[in-house]
Amino acid sequence: MFVKNYTKYGFRKTALYEARTLKFEYLGKHESGWVIIGRLCEDYFEWVNDFVAYNEKSGEMVAGNFENYVIATSEETLNNFLEEFPCEEWDYGDI
């Protein structure tokens, strides 16, 4: 099991309320085998913070929140997941 702490990665120092989230369009079942379940948040924008993703073909999984901690079957699994489903960085203050 691989754990990545995102609390210290990639936040711009000029933004007070930085967000790192998944697109809501990622929720559901995908041809690549990934099934993504998450809590949809809405406030002008739509995004996903907390999620669980399982690949039915490979048995791999990724879960967590890209503003805190994410666990994955392996670091390679996380990297492959992010290649297909990149997270977005934005400012909560824009809402």
N, C-alpha and C positions, 0 to 999 in steps of 0.2 A: 504494500500500500504506500502511495506517495501522497504527501501533504505539502501544499504550498501556501505560505502566508502572504496574502496580497495586501496587507495593511501598510506595507512599506514600499510597494512597487508602483511606479508610473504616475503618481499624482502630481499634477502641476502645482508648484508652490504658490502661484498667484490665485488659485481658485479656493474659495472657502468651503464649498460643498461639492466636492468632486464625486462623480458617480462612475462606477464601472459595472455595467449590466449586460445582460443578454437581450437581444431583440425578442419581442413577444412572438414574432413570426416563427421563431425556432421551436416553439412548443408543438408537440405532436410527434408523429411517426414519420421517419425519413427513409428513403430508398437505400441509404447507406447502412441501415440497420439501427441507427440511433433512435431511441424513444426518449423525448425530453418532457419532463413534467415539472412545472414550476408555479410559483405564485405570481400572477399577473398584477402589476401595480399600474394604476391610472391616475394621472393628475395633469391634464393637457397632453402629456406624452404617455406612451405605454411602454413598459419595460418589465424585465424579470430580474429579481435579485436572487432569491433562494430557489434552487433547482436540483433535480436529480435526473441524470441521464444514464441510460443503459443501452448497450449495443447488443441487439438480439442475435447478430451474426457471430460476433467475437466474444461475447460475454464480458466485455470491459465496461467499466462504469466511471462516471465523473459526477461529483455532487458538491454542493456548497453555495458560496456567495463570493463573487469576485471582488468584493470590497473587504472581505475578511479572510476566510480560509476555504480552500478547495481541496478535496481529496479525490484521488484517482487510482485506478488499478496500477498505473506506472506513470512516470514523467512523460514517456513516449505517448501514452494514451491521452494525457492532458494536451500535449502539443498537437496531436492529430485532431482531437476534438476542437481545439481553438483554430486550427487551420480551416475546418469546415464551418464552425460556428464562432467567429470572432466576437469578442465582447466589445462594447462601445464605451468610450469615456466621454463624459459630458458633465455639466455643472447643474446640480440640483437648483441652484439659484436662478436658472433659466425658466423654471416652471412658473 
